[in-house]
């Protein structure tokens, strides 16, 4: 049987000591670069071991495995009297989680973490545990960043004193470093350290202190901690039931899951205090902490990021439109469009109606003068964004935001296929299969014909019609918007026809224009179930499995009972079996 995750974690620290001792014996006085190399090597082996656990022990679906469809009804009869969860993968901190955690832990700007290799998309949000491979480049990056931040955090007496939490001159080196290891270590590992862990970290300090100064030894301890699997991974070591492999998470593991779900970073002092005091044991206690975290600004940022990734808006800051094809469109408009959408999401979820339907149908948004000119809205001046009500016949919710339209219209013409695909993939969780190899995807130019007319000819091809009947009629509903998101009545001199049709859903039928489409989608149970499935994948860092049927039904029910409240759905994520339990392979 493979070693436990705790044994691998302990082996990593032992390995760092062995590397330090070897280098000392070889050279008599290791250099800082030698220490860094030793730590990097140790953590690389530790990470490889942890990833092996993820692949071999957890039973997570292999890359490319199809997710469970969002709209599938649970099989009857569905009995959820006892917790049922799949084998739970070990999750590594994502790049953003790593950056925010280092910043909160050390009180330092951790922007250097942006240089880490990009995450695999996996579940679509870049946090899928099944896709979190570890390369030599990633391990070396961890070592480099750890050294840089440890150096900066201990660079002067004031910073060292704030980090240590004790006066070396008053308490003595040994007592002070022991206190630091216990207190800083509990924050870094997000749980109290065991006695043997504290002893091993004290050995790291002593090894380096024997040939270098106090500051260098302190930095070495910090570097070891922030390269440990206990820091880089969200290790959960609560003992499972030998018969079922099911384990109820302890207070510190729940605190960690809660904090990373709602804030994307480590637990704060209050959440750690509650975990230490056993005040996360009941559903009411956990709910109270979740509500507290959701009221903080960091939760707003996480909800904004969720929708930014879901609608594919991450690259908008680099949007470039030709001044020849799009005269009057200012530079930097992509960043403004993204800010508009993020402010809109924050307003609806935390200050407005709060429901998914409003996200999809509200005609309110945030504009400044530049955005107002893009949208053709009069009376808005100045650079500051402010809440504005737009013409409800022209704008209705996220799908009509300039950010979404630009992100899914890469050329100079509108693109019904990509716009329809967005709705099928993001809102209905029902994307068509990829086109067969060898199919000509280009749409022939036809002077004097509208975009719709050209795409209707393309859709008439029998090889294409089977899939395009699900996408194109939806995309035609957005034909009043050009590639930059501006309203138009004519397309190449031809009056715009924005009639469309939705097929294969609970709101199937014809519609006219994006507003009617938005109104249909806003009341669709298929859309609601799809939205829940996206939050499941994002919140739990994995795809749903058949063993998640009870947890998924808990979330669906909470979303229905909450009248589509996004806030209630996020809170429900902290109450499901999938959140409160884990299971190991037996």
Secondary structure as UniProt FT lines:
FT   HELIX           5..27
FT   HELIX           32..57
FT   TURN            63..64
FT   TURN            70..71
FT   HELIX           95..106
FT   HELIX           111..115
FT   TURN            122..125
FT   HELIX           129..131
FT   HELIX           136..153
FT   HELIX           157..164
FT   HELIX           168..171
FT   HELIX           173..189
FT   HELIX           195..209
FT   TURN            210..211
FT   HELIX           214..227
FT   HELIX           229..232
FT   TURN            242..244
FT   STRAND          246..248
FT   HELIX           251..262
FT   HELIX           269..276
FT   TURN            277..280
FT   HELIX           283..294
FT   HELIX           297..310
FT   TURN            311..312
FT   HELIX           314..318
FT   TURN            323..325
FT   TURN            327..328
FT   TURN            331..332
FT   HELIX           333..346
FT   HELIX           347..351
FT   HELIX           356..361
FT   STRAND          364..367
FT   HELIX           369..375
FT   TURN            378..379
FT   STRAND          386..389
FT   TURN            392..394
FT   HELIX           398..400
FT   HELIX           402..407
FT   HELIX           416..422
FT   HELIX           423..427
FT   TURN            437..438
FT   TURN            447..448
FT   HELIX           451..459
FT   HELIX           462..475
FT   HELIX           476..478
FT   TURN            479..480
FT   TURN            483..484
FT   STRAND          490..491
FT   TURN            492..493
FT   STRAND          494..495
FT   STRAND          499..502
FT   TURN            506..507
FT   STRAND          509..512
FT   HELIX           513..522
FT   HELIX           525..540
FT   HELIX           546..548
FT   HELIX           549..561
FT   TURN            562..564
FT   HELIX           566..573
FT   TURN            574..575
FT   HELIX           577..580
FT   STRAND          581..583
//
